[in-house]
């Protein structure tokens, strides 16, 4: 199952993490929510293969610990989403479709 591209309408902001929004539900460690707005990563389906970190030309992502999450103990966190140039490489390489980039959401960080 891929990230919900309409998460802004379908979810509420549950908290902030490293300067970006986290869209709920959040019930750690099993549910981590969607991190980011312009560059959004569904932590609940991210399997942490690292392709987005390797391919992003502007280093939007950093590893963050998510101990106890059933999918992986680390996640690719869009900590630097304001640096995104909308190249969509991260979206293209994510094997589980956990990332959504929408240039229209850039102004709503």
C-alpha positions as CSV (number, residue, x, y, z in Angstrom):
1,X,0.0,0.0,0.0
2,X,1.4,3.4,-1.0
3,X,1.5,6.7,0.9
4,X,-1.9,8.5,0.8
5,X,-1.3,11.5,-1.6
6,X,-4.2,13.3,0.1
7,X,-2.9,12.9,3.7
8,X,-3.4,16.6,4.4
9,X,-7.1,16.2,4.0
10,X,-7.3,12.7,5.5
11,X,-5.1,13.2,8.6
12,X,-4.4,15.7,11.3
13,X,-1.1,17.0,12.5
14,X,-0.2,14.9,15.5
15,X,3.1,16.5,16.5
16,X,6.3,18.0,15.2
17,X,9.6,16.2,14.7
18,X,12.9,17.9,13.8
19,X,11.1,21.0,12.5
20,X,8.5,19.2,10.3
21,X,5.0,18.1,10.8
22,X,4.0,14.5,11.6
23,X,0.6,13.6,10.3
24,X,-1.2,11.0,12.5
25,X,-2.2,8.7,13.7
26,X,0.9,8.2,15.9
27,X,1.0,5.4,18.4
28,X,4.7,4.5,18.9
29,X,6.4,2.2,18.2
30,X,3.9,0.6,15.7
31,X,2.4,3.7,14.2
32,X,4.8,6.5,13.3
33,X,2.7,8.6,10.9
34,X,3.7,10.6,7.8
35,X,6.6,12.9,8.3
36,X,6.9,16.1,6.3
37,X,4.6,18.1,4.1
38,X,6.3,19.1,0.8
39,X,8.3,15.9,1.0
40,X,6.2,13.4,2.9
41,X,7.4,10.0,4.0
42,X,5.0,7.4,5.4
43,X,7.1,6.0,8.3
44,X,4.6,3.1,8.6
45,X,5.5,1.6,5.3
46,X,9.1,2.9,4.9
47,X,11.4,-0.1,4.9
48,X,14.6,1.9,5.1
49,X,16.4,0.6,2.1
50,X,18.2,4.0,1.7
51,X,17.6,4.6,-2.0
52,X,16.2,8.0,-1.3
53,X,19.2,9.0,0.8
54,X,21.6,7.8,-1.9
55,X,19.8,9.5,-4.9
56,X,18.6,12.8,-3.4
57,X,20.9,15.4,-5.0
58,X,20.2,18.0,-2.2
59,X,20.3,15.8,0.9
60,X,16.7,16.2,2.0
61,X,16.8,12.9,4.0
62,X,18.6,11.8,7.1
63,X,18.3,8.6,9.1
64,X,16.3,8.7,12.3
65,X,15.9,6.0,14.8
66,X,12.5,4.3,15.1
67,X,13.2,1.5,17.6
68,X,10.5,-1.2,17.8
69,X,8.7,-0.3,14.5
70,X,7.7,-3.6,12.8
71,X,9.0,-2.5,9.4
72,X,12.5,-1.2,10.4
73,X,14.4,0.4,13.3
74,X,15.4,3.4,11.2
75,X,13.6,5.7,8.7
76,X,14.5,8.2,6.0
77,X,13.3,11.4,7.6
78,X,12.8,14.5,5.4
79,X,14.5,16.8,7.8
80,X,15.7,19.1,5.1
81,X,12.5,19.2,3.0
82,X,12.9,23.0,2.4
83,X,15.9,22.1,0.2
84,X,13.8,19.9,-2.1
85,X,14.1,20.8,-5.8
86,X,11.2,18.6,-6.9
87,X,13.3,16.3,-9.0
88,X,11.2,13.3,-7.8
89,X,14.1,10.9,-7.7
90,X,13.2,9.8,-4.2
91,X,9.6,9.0,-5.4
92,X,10.9,7.1,-8.3
93,X,13.4,4.9,-6.3
94,X,11.3,4.1,-3.3
95,X,10.4,0.4,-3.6
96,X,7.3,0.6,-1.4
97,X,6.0,4.0,-2.6
98,X,6.4,5.5,0.9
99,X,7.3,9.0,-0.4
100,X,5.2,11.7,-2.0
101,X,6.6,15.0,-3.2
102,X,4.1,17.7,-4.1
103,X,5.5,21.2,-5.2
104,X,2.1,22.6,-4.3
105,X,2.6,21.8,-0.7
106,X,6.0,23.5,-0.5
107,X,4.5,26.7,0.8
108,X,2.6,25.0,3.6
109,X,5.6,23.8,5.6
